[in-house]
Amino acid sequence: MLPKGFLWGNSVSSMQYDGAQHEGGKGPSVYENYEGAWEEAVDGYHRFHEDNELMAEMGMNCYRFQTSWSRIMPEGEGRVNQEGLVYYEALADDLIAQGIEPMACLYHFDMPLALAEEYDGFASKHVVDAFVEFAKVAIDALAPKVKWWITFNEQNLYGIPGACRIAGAADPVGNDEPKILQIAHNVMVAHARVVNYLHENYPDCKIGVMCAFTPVYPATSDPADVLAATEAERFSDWVVLDTAARGAYPVYYTAYLRRQGIELEMTAAEMADIARMRNDFAAFSYYRSDCVSAAKIPEGTPAVHLGEAGMVKNEHCEANEWGWQIDPAGFRRSLSEIYERCGLPAFPIENGIGWREELPADGTMVEDDYRISYHRDHIQAMKDAVEKDGVQVMGYLGWGLIDIPASSGTIVKRYGAVYVDYDAEGEKHLARYPKKSFAWFKKAFESNGEDLA
């Protein structure tokens, strides 16, 4: 059985949930320059009480939201927007009133536009300092209400392709690996400094590292494929987790830097901050597994590109429309390996399946049996990790269980147990409609994972 006090809930980001991009004193983020449904999202800024009631009805007792940096500090540094803090304080108060533990994420890819344009985002040490100051403001305001914290959503993504966009940095010309790895180091320094600040000032709060974990399988039993999978998984999944657990970069990573002749700008003080940090848990997102073939990887491919270059379809896994392989056994493996390797409680805080859905014209609910099947199998795999493998797991949070725009900004790919009607006009616009899975989640959550039928 899962332990008493197990946390069941939902996760979102500010740009995909809040909306109100030009309300409440919020400053612009880099998402002002990206196409998508960011202006209104699902209007959580105005409708969070309604959504909190739905989550409570679904049996949730934990909700991870994001504190938007540019809502709290509109220019990214200096001036603090008190109206932004009041919004997040009100959100936390409402969650607590509904019996839901608030969990705050400090950064989910939405760099304040001013810092992106003037300093190149997290490629700059100046932005590291600015982020730490922002984090202190958010923590000081919310720590009396919010016990659970993470710094960066999917921190390992700052060390692989796409790092520049999520870090608010300009894409480099030519070989991007040195810049990507410098960004990854800068983000690790920021994470360590925030972890240390929270522990020193709010000892009753808990904070952890958070990564996107995607196990990588070899395409065959060919030793070359096995080695390629090992290398791809090391550099995509493990570098951040290993560093967070040990307080130092792993030897395979430092050896790679030497071999490639990459000299990162890192100071003794920064490494001391990393050595001193103590993470309370290892949080991660899990959606799928990947598979790689060494034959597809060109000679000399940088480590940050290994998984992308060698990816092949896994014929043993079903997949959704977007090619994300459905692999609950990989979830169990991920939980076990993270717990054993890091020595920290594991906390999956994003899990789910995206699907193309429409509200039936006859007014009946969305019949999302595929979602029920996906979550049933993954929760069972998690229970197996606890009961059979001895893994300490803190909770299970789905992703976007009330529909939100996808990370691409479109409204096509949905993850929720509650349908949000983007297409309706007037009073019905953005109305919420529970899907078939809503009642299933309620049984699963309220029974502490015992009733998965």
TORZA-308219 format. One record per residue (C-alpha): residue in three letters; x, y, z. Coordinates in nm, 3 decimals. Layout:
- rest; east; north; up
- ALA; X; Y; Z
...
END
This chain:
- rest; east; north; up
- MET; 0.000; 0.000; 0.000
- LEU; 0.104; 0.357; -0.056
- PRO; 0.193; 0.549; 0.261
- LYS; -0.047; 0.769; 0.452
- GLY; -0.016; 1.131; 0.346
- PHE; 0.070; 1.040; -0.013
- LEU; 0.030; 1.344; -0.238
- TRP; -0.211; 1.319; -0.533
- GLY; -0.263; 1.609; -0.767
- ASN; -0.202; 1.822; -1.072
- SER; 0.073; 2.037; -1.226
- VAL; 0.064; 2.340; -1.457
- SER; 0.287; 2.626; -1.573
- SER; 0.194; 2.992; -1.547
- MET; 0.196; 3.066; -1.921
- GLN; -0.023; 2.764; -1.996
- TYR; -0.266; 2.826; -1.711
- ASP; -0.282; 3.184; -1.584
- GLY; -0.355; 3.393; -1.892
- ALA; -0.402; 3.761; -1.800
- GLN; -0.076; 3.842; -1.975
- HIS; -0.137; 4.215; -1.949
- GLU; -0.323; 4.233; -1.619
- GLY; -0.223; 4.273; -1.258
- GLY; 0.099; 4.460; -1.332
- LYS; 0.261; 4.165; -1.510
- GLY; 0.562; 4.245; -1.728
- PRO; 0.634; 4.078; -2.063
- SER; 0.812; 3.744; -2.087
- VAL; 0.971; 3.583; -2.390
- TYR; 0.632; 3.425; -2.461
- GLU; 0.521; 3.763; -2.592
- ASN; 0.729; 3.670; -2.899
- TYR; 0.596; 3.314; -2.936
- GLU; 0.277; 3.226; -3.120
- GLY; 0.018; 3.049; -2.908
- ALA; -0.276; 3.077; -2.673
- TRP; -0.074; 3.252; -2.404
- GLU; -0.286; 3.569; -2.378
- GLU; -0.577; 3.395; -2.208
- ALA; -0.451; 3.035; -2.168
- VAL; -0.737; 2.892; -1.958
- ASP; -0.782; 3.214; -1.761
- GLY; -0.671; 3.061; -1.434
- TYR; -0.588; 3.411; -1.310
- HIS; -0.960; 3.475; -1.277
- ARG; -1.093; 3.118; -1.245
- PHE; -0.855; 2.947; -1.002
- HIS; -1.122; 2.912; -0.731
- GLU; -1.346; 2.718; -0.971
- ASP; -1.057; 2.495; -1.072
- ASN; -0.948; 2.439; -0.713
- GLU; -1.301; 2.321; -0.634
- LEU; -1.283; 2.078; -0.925
- MET; -0.947; 1.946; -0.807
- ALA; -1.079; 1.900; -0.454
- GLU; -1.381; 1.717; -0.591
- MET; -1.143; 1.491; -0.785
- GLY; -0.976; 1.394; -0.456
- MET; -0.652; 1.586; -0.502
- ASN; -0.449; 1.699; -0.204
- CYS; -0.156; 1.867; -0.387
- TYR; -0.125; 2.119; -0.669
- ARG; 0.194; 2.241; -0.831
- PHE; 0.167; 2.587; -0.983
- GLN; 0.432; 2.825; -1.115
- THR; 0.512; 3.172; -0.985
- SER; 0.570; 3.377; -1.300
- TRP; 0.894; 3.574; -1.268
- SER; 0.767; 3.865; -1.478
- ARG; 0.441; 3.883; -1.283
- ILE; 0.633; 3.930; -0.959
- MET; 0.924; 4.135; -1.102
- PRO; 0.803; 4.287; -1.431
- GLU; 1.152; 4.379; -1.556
- GLY; 1.307; 4.064; -1.412
- GLU; 1.500; 4.258; -1.146
- GLY; 1.458; 4.561; -0.926
- ARG; 1.095; 4.660; -0.886
- VAL; 0.860; 4.411; -0.716
- ASN; 0.497; 4.401; -0.829
- GLN; 0.299; 4.353; -0.510
- GLU; -0.016; 4.275; -0.707
- GLY; 0.158; 3.969; -0.848
- LEU; 0.250; 3.845; -0.502
- VAL; -0.107; 3.903; -0.382
- TYR; -0.235; 3.681; -0.666
- TYR; -0.012; 3.389; -0.569
- GLU; -0.087; 3.437; -0.200
- ALA; -0.460; 3.426; -0.278
- LEU; -0.410; 3.113; -0.488
- ALA; -0.221; 2.942; -0.206
- ASP; -0.483; 3.045; 0.050
- ASP; -0.765; 2.910; -0.167
- LEU; -0.584; 2.579; -0.219
- ILE; -0.530; 2.540; 0.154
- ALA; -0.897; 2.616; 0.218
- GLN; -0.985; 2.334; -0.022
- GLY; -0.755; 2.090; 0.159
- ILE; -0.493; 2.099; -0.117
- GLU; -0.121; 2.141; -0.044
- PRO; 0.032; 2.412; -0.266
- MET; 0.363; 2.339; -0.437
- ALA; 0.548; 2.623; -0.611
- CYS; 0.777; 2.604; -0.913
- LEU; 0.989; 2.916; -0.962
- TYR; 1.075; 2.890; -1.332
- HIS; 0.906; 2.717; -1.626
- PHE; 1.076; 2.859; -1.936
- ASP; 0.917; 3.209; -1.931
- MET; 1.222; 3.436; -1.900
- PRO; 1.136; 3.805; -1.845
- LEU; 1.171; 3.968; -2.186
- ALA; 1.400; 4.246; -2.061
- LEU; 1.655; 3.996; -1.930
- ALA; 1.641; 3.792; -2.248
- GLU; 1.696; 4.093; -2.472
- GLU; 1.961; 4.271; -2.268
- TYR; 2.156; 3.985; -2.110
- ASP; 2.084; 3.672; -2.319
- GLY; 1.892; 3.495; -2.044
- PHE; 2.064; 3.222; -1.844
- ALA; 2.371; 3.242; -2.066
- SER; 2.454; 3.539; -1.842
- LYS; 2.580; 3.530; -1.484
- HIS; 2.387; 3.854; -1.428
- VAL; 2.063; 3.668; -1.491
- VAL; 2.165; 3.400; -1.241
- ASP; 2.192; 3.673; -0.977
- ALA; 1.861; 3.826; -1.086
- PHE; 1.686; 3.489; -1.064
- VAL; 1.816; 3.426; -0.713
- GLU; 1.685; 3.767; -0.604
- PHE; 1.346; 3.691; -0.760
- ALA; 1.339; 3.351; -0.590
- LYS; 1.407; 3.512; -0.252
- VAL; 1.117; 3.755; -0.302
- ALA; 0.878; 3.471; -0.397
- ILE; 0.996; 3.245; -0.116
- ASP; 0.979; 3.517; 0.150
- ALA; 0.619; 3.596; 0.047
- LEU; 0.490; 3.241; 0.009
- ALA; 0.695; 3.016; 0.240
- PRO; 0.454; 3.071; 0.532
- LYS; 0.185; 2.908; 0.314
- VAL; 0.378; 2.686; 0.071
- LYS; 0.578; 2.392; 0.209
- TRP; 0.687; 2.228; -0.119
- TRP; 0.920; 2.395; -0.371
- ILE; 1.110; 2.328; -0.691
- THR; 1.334; 2.574; -0.869
- PHE; 1.340; 2.481; -1.240
- ASN; 1.093; 2.277; -1.433
- GLU; 1.278; 1.992; -1.607
- GLN; 1.623; 2.124; -1.525
- ASN; 1.806; 1.868; -1.739
- LEU; 1.656; 2.023; -2.053
- TYR; 1.898; 2.314; -2.013
- GLY; 2.178; 2.080; -2.115
- ILE; 2.029; 1.940; -2.439
- PRO; 1.896; 2.085; -2.769
- GLY; 1.633; 2.353; -2.710
- ALA; 1.818; 2.487; -2.407
- CYS; 1.850; 2.838; -2.546
- ARG; 1.478; 2.890; -2.594
- ILE; 1.380; 2.771; -2.248
- ALA; 1.667; 2.970; -2.094
- GLY; 1.563; 3.293; -2.268
- ALA; 1.887; 3.295; -2.468
- ALA; 1.955; 3.356; -2.835
- ASP; 2.034; 3.048; -3.043
- PRO; 2.408; 3.029; -3.108
- VAL; 2.567; 3.006; -3.451
- GLY; 2.767; 2.693; -3.534
- ASN; 2.854; 2.441; -3.264
- ASP; 2.605; 2.512; -2.986
- GLU; 2.741; 2.268; -2.728
- PRO; 2.966; 2.507; -2.529
- LYS; 2.686; 2.762; -2.491
- ILE; 2.429; 2.498; -2.398
- LEU; 2.654; 2.348; -2.132
- GLN; 2.737; 2.693; -1.994
- ILE; 2.364; 2.760; -1.961
- ALA; 2.323; 2.425; -1.785
- HIS; 2.599; 2.515; -1.538
- ASN; 2.454; 2.861; -1.472
- VAL; 2.114; 2.708; -1.403
- MET; 2.269; 2.455; -1.165
- VAL; 2.436; 2.739; -0.974
- ALA; 2.104; 2.922; -0.950
- HIS; 1.932; 2.605; -0.829
- ALA; 2.198; 2.546; -0.561
- ARG; 2.181; 2.902; -0.431
- VAL; 1.803; 2.891; -0.401
- VAL; 1.811; 2.550; -0.229
- ASN; 2.062; 2.685; 0.020
- TYR; 1.861; 3.002; 0.082
- LEU; 1.539; 2.811; 0.150
- HIS; 1.704; 2.568; 0.391
- GLU; 1.884; 2.844; 0.579
- ASN; 1.575; 3.058; 0.621
- TYR; 1.273; 2.823; 0.611
- PRO; 1.380; 2.489; 0.761
- ASP; 1.022; 2.355; 0.762
- CYS; 0.998; 2.383; 0.383
- LYS; 1.116; 2.117; 0.138
- ILE; 1.280; 2.174; -0.198
- GLY; 1.398; 1.938; -0.466
- VAL; 1.557; 1.909; -0.805
- MET; 1.319; 1.838; -1.097
- CYS; 1.408; 1.669; -1.427
- ALA; 1.235; 1.535; -1.735
- PHE; 1.316; 1.166; -1.711
- THR; 1.295; 0.960; -2.029
- PRO; 1.460; 0.618; -2.006
- VAL; 1.655; 0.524; -2.318
- TYR; 1.663; 0.168; -2.449
- PRO; 1.907; 0.019; -2.700
- ALA; 1.745; -0.069; -3.032
- THR; 1.906; -0.416; -3.016
- SER; 2.135; -0.617; -2.790
- ASP; 2.431; -0.505; -3.001
- PRO; 2.686; -0.368; -2.750
- ALA; 2.717; -0.054; -2.964
- ASP; 2.346; 0.013; -2.919
- VAL; 2.368; -0.055; -2.545
- LEU; 2.656; 0.191; -2.510
- ALA; 2.472; 0.452; -2.719
- ALA; 2.165; 0.418; -2.496
- THR; 2.380; 0.448; -2.184
- GLU; 2.552; 0.761; -2.313
- ALA; 2.229; 0.921; -2.433
- GLU; 2.060; 0.858; -2.098
- ARG; 2.360; 0.989; -1.902
- PHE; 2.364; 1.322; -2.080
- SER; 1.988; 1.368; -2.119
- ASP; 1.860; 1.233; -1.786
- TRP; 2.133; 1.183; -1.529
- VAL; 2.380; 1.473; -1.521
- VAL; 2.152; 1.702; -1.318
- LEU; 2.022; 1.426; -1.090
- ASP; 2.372; 1.294; -1.020
- THR; 2.498; 1.645; -0.943
- ALA; 2.205; 1.725; -0.718
- ALA; 2.255; 1.403; -0.524
- ARG; 2.633; 1.432; -0.484
- GLY; 2.698; 1.806; -0.479
- ALA; 2.950; 1.775; -0.763
- TYR; 2.947; 1.701; -1.133
- PRO; 2.983; 1.329; -1.213
- VAL; 3.314; 1.206; -1.350
- TYR; 3.168; 1.099; -1.685
- TYR; 3.060; 1.461; -1.737
- THR; 3.386; 1.629; -1.636
- ALA; 3.580; 1.375; -1.843
- TYR; 3.364; 1.461; -2.143
- LEU; 3.430; 1.832; -2.101
- ARG; 3.804; 1.769; -2.093
- ARG; 3.788; 1.541; -2.396
- GLN; 3.593; 1.798; -2.596
- GLY; 3.814; 2.086; -2.485
- ILE; 3.516; 2.270; -2.338
- GLU; 3.610; 2.509; -2.058
- LEU; 3.304; 2.638; -1.877
- GLU; 3.309; 2.960; -1.680
- MET; 3.274; 2.832; -1.326
- THR; 3.417; 2.980; -1.010
- ALA; 3.528; 2.823; -0.684
- ALA; 3.241; 3.002; -0.510
- GLU; 2.989; 2.852; -0.752
- MET; 3.124; 2.502; -0.699
- ALA; 3.112; 2.558; -0.323
- ASP; 2.743; 2.654; -0.352
- ILE; 2.678; 2.334; -0.548
- ALA; 2.869; 2.125; -0.294
- ARG; 2.669; 2.274; -0.006
- MET; 2.321; 2.221; -0.151
- ARG; 2.098; 1.951; -0.008
- ASN; 1.794; 1.847; -0.208
- ASP; 1.506; 1.700; -0.011
- PHE; 1.360; 1.494; -0.298
- ALA; 1.411; 1.410; -0.664
- ALA; 1.110; 1.527; -0.865
- PHE; 1.064; 1.437; -1.228
- SER; 0.826; 1.429; -1.521
- TYR; 0.760; 1.102; -1.699
- TYR; 0.561; 1.056; -2.017
- ARG; 0.741; 0.802; -2.232
- SER; 1.060; 0.608; -2.306
- ASP; 1.292; 0.644; -2.605
- CYS; 1.498; 0.399; -2.809
- VAL; 1.829; 0.462; -2.991
- SER; 2.037; 0.293; -3.256
- ALA; 2.412; 0.353; -3.266
- ALA; 2.407; 0.315; -3.644
- LYS; 2.204; 0.635; -3.674
- ILE; 2.448; 0.848; -3.471
- PRO; 2.716; 1.015; -3.687
- GLU; 3.075; 1.000; -3.566
- GLY; 3.159; 1.301; -3.347
- THR; 2.799; 1.382; -3.252
- PRO; 2.805; 1.606; -2.941
- ALA; 2.670; 1.444; -2.626
- VAL; 2.381; 1.690; -2.611
- HIS; 2.254; 1.550; -2.945
- LEU; 2.299; 1.174; -2.890
- GLY; 1.940; 1.086; -2.806
- GLU; 1.798; 1.305; -3.079
- ALA; 2.037; 1.172; -3.345
- GLY; 1.991; 0.804; -3.265
- MET; 1.618; 0.787; -3.194
- VAL; 1.418; 0.503; -3.347
- LYS; 1.069; 0.366; -3.293
- ASN; 1.032; 0.101; -3.024
- GLU; 0.821; -0.172; -3.182
- HIS; 0.729; -0.309; -2.840
- CYS; 0.545; 0.005; -2.725
- GLU; 0.223; 0.163; -2.844
- ALA; 0.237; 0.539; -2.901
- ASN; 0.001; 0.832; -2.921
- GLU; -0.046; 1.051; -3.228
- TRP; 0.273; 1.245; -3.152
- GLY; 0.489; 0.933; -3.130
- TRP; 0.525; 0.935; -2.751
- GLN; 0.574; 0.571; -2.653
- ILE; 0.347; 0.441; -2.377
- ASP; 0.566; 0.254; -2.131
- PRO; 0.450; 0.203; -1.771
- ALA; 0.730; -0.048; -1.711
- GLY; 0.972; 0.234; -1.793
- PHE; 0.802; 0.441; -1.523
- ARG; 0.868; 0.171; -1.264
- ARG; 1.229; 0.146; -1.379
- SER; 1.268; 0.525; -1.359
- LEU; 1.132; 0.542; -1.005
- SER; 1.359; 0.261; -0.888
- GLU; 1.675; 0.393; -1.049
- ILE; 1.622; 0.752; -0.937
- TYR; 1.565; 0.646; -0.577
- GLU; 1.857; 0.403; -0.568
- ARG; 2.104; 0.625; -0.753
- CYS; 2.017; 0.956; -0.585
- GLY; 1.931; 0.833; -0.237
- LEU; 1.640; 1.077; -0.234
- PRO; 1.265; 1.019; -0.218
- ALA; 1.125; 1.010; -0.571
- PHE; 0.837; 1.241; -0.662
- PRO; 0.679; 1.214; -1.011
- ILE; 0.514; 1.554; -1.055
- GLU; 0.415; 1.528; -1.422
- ASN; 0.259; 1.226; -1.588
- GLY; -0.007; 1.192; -1.852
- ILE; -0.101; 1.133; -2.212
- GLY; -0.188; 1.392; -2.474
- TRP; -0.482; 1.323; -2.704
- ARG; -0.685; 1.504; -2.968
- GLU; -1.035; 1.555; -2.824
- GLU; -1.360; 1.737; -2.900
- LEU; -1.663; 1.802; -2.684
- PRO; -1.953; 1.588; -2.814
- ALA; -2.221; 1.798; -2.983
- ASP; -2.496; 1.608; -2.801
- GLY; -2.373; 1.735; -2.465
- THR; -2.237; 1.402; -2.342
- MET; -1.895; 1.381; -2.179
- VAL; -1.565; 1.309; -2.347
- GLU; -1.511; 0.930; -2.330
- ASP; -1.136; 0.923; -2.259
- ASP; -1.085; 0.555; -2.178
- TYR; -0.733; 0.578; -2.323
- ARG; -0.645; 0.825; -2.046
- ILE; -0.790; 0.601; -1.777
- SER; -0.588; 0.310; -1.915
- TYR; -0.268; 0.514; -1.928
- HIS; -0.293; 0.644; -1.572
- ARG; -0.415; 0.311; -1.432
- ASP; -0.111; 0.133; -1.574
- HIS; 0.131; 0.402; -1.457
- ILE; -0.010; 0.423; -1.105
- GLN; 0.006; 0.045; -1.081
- ALA; 0.368; 0.056; -1.199
- MET; 0.438; 0.315; -0.928
- LYS; 0.275; 0.094; -0.666
- ASP; 0.492; -0.196; -0.785
- ALA; 0.800; 0.024; -0.743
- VAL; 0.694; 0.097; -0.384
- GLU; 0.571; -0.248; -0.283
- LYS; 0.809; -0.474; -0.477
- ASP; 1.121; -0.258; -0.520
- GLY; 1.115; -0.069; -0.189
- VAL; 1.116; 0.275; -0.349
- GLN; 1.020; 0.574; -0.133
- VAL; 0.772; 0.776; -0.340
- MET; 0.620; 1.098; -0.206
- GLY; 0.329; 1.146; -0.443
- TYR; 0.191; 1.141; -0.795
- LEU; 0.091; 1.454; -0.987
- GLY; -0.062; 1.447; -1.332
- TRP; 0.008; 1.712; -1.592
- GLY; -0.264; 1.956; -1.697
- LEU; -0.548; 1.747; -1.554
- ILE; -0.765; 2.048; -1.627
- ASP; -0.696; 2.109; -1.997
- ILE; -0.430; 2.370; -2.077
- PRO; -0.263; 2.467; -2.406
- ALA; 0.024; 2.239; -2.506
- SER; 0.383; 2.363; -2.483
- SER; 0.358; 2.451; -2.852
- GLY; 0.081; 2.698; -2.767
- THR; -0.188; 2.505; -2.954
- ILE; -0.505; 2.363; -2.802
- VAL; -0.498; 2.039; -2.998
- LYS; -0.308; 1.813; -2.758
- ARG; -0.503; 1.770; -2.432
- TYR; -0.403; 1.597; -2.110
- GLY; -0.693; 1.678; -1.879
- ALA; -0.966; 1.498; -1.693
- VAL; -1.161; 1.824; -1.734
- TYR; -1.235; 1.955; -2.084
- VAL; -1.192; 2.329; -2.133
- ASP; -1.397; 2.465; -2.424
- TYR; -1.172; 2.708; -2.610
- ASP; -1.402; 2.723; -2.912
- ALA; -1.726; 2.834; -2.748
- GLU; -1.819; 3.201; -2.738
- GLY; -1.985; 3.416; -2.476
- GLU; -2.051; 3.269; -2.133
- LYS; -1.955; 2.920; -2.249
- HIS; -1.605; 3.027; -2.355
- LEU; -1.348; 2.833; -2.149
- ALA; -1.624; 2.650; -1.962
- ARG; -1.507; 2.338; -1.777
- TYR; -1.662; 1.992; -1.840
- PRO; -1.550; 1.680; -1.650
- LYS; -1.454; 1.390; -1.877
- LYS; -1.512; 1.021; -1.807
- SER; -1.168; 1.003; -1.644
- PHE; -1.273; 1.260; -1.381
- ALA; -1.475; 1.001; -1.187
- TRP; -1.197; 0.744; -1.228
- PHE; -0.934; 0.983; -1.085
- LYS; -1.166; 1.060; -0.794
- LYS; -1.184; 0.690; -0.701
- ALA; -0.811; 0.639; -0.749
- PHE; -0.705; 0.943; -0.549
- GLU; -0.957; 0.910; -0.266
- SER; -0.866; 0.542; -0.219
- ASN; -0.494; 0.631; -0.205
- GLY; -0.438; 0.433; -0.523
- GLU; -0.619; 0.118; -0.411
- ASP; -0.923; 0.145; -0.642
- LEU; -0.790; 0.149; -0.998
- ALA; -1.079; -0.044; -1.157
END
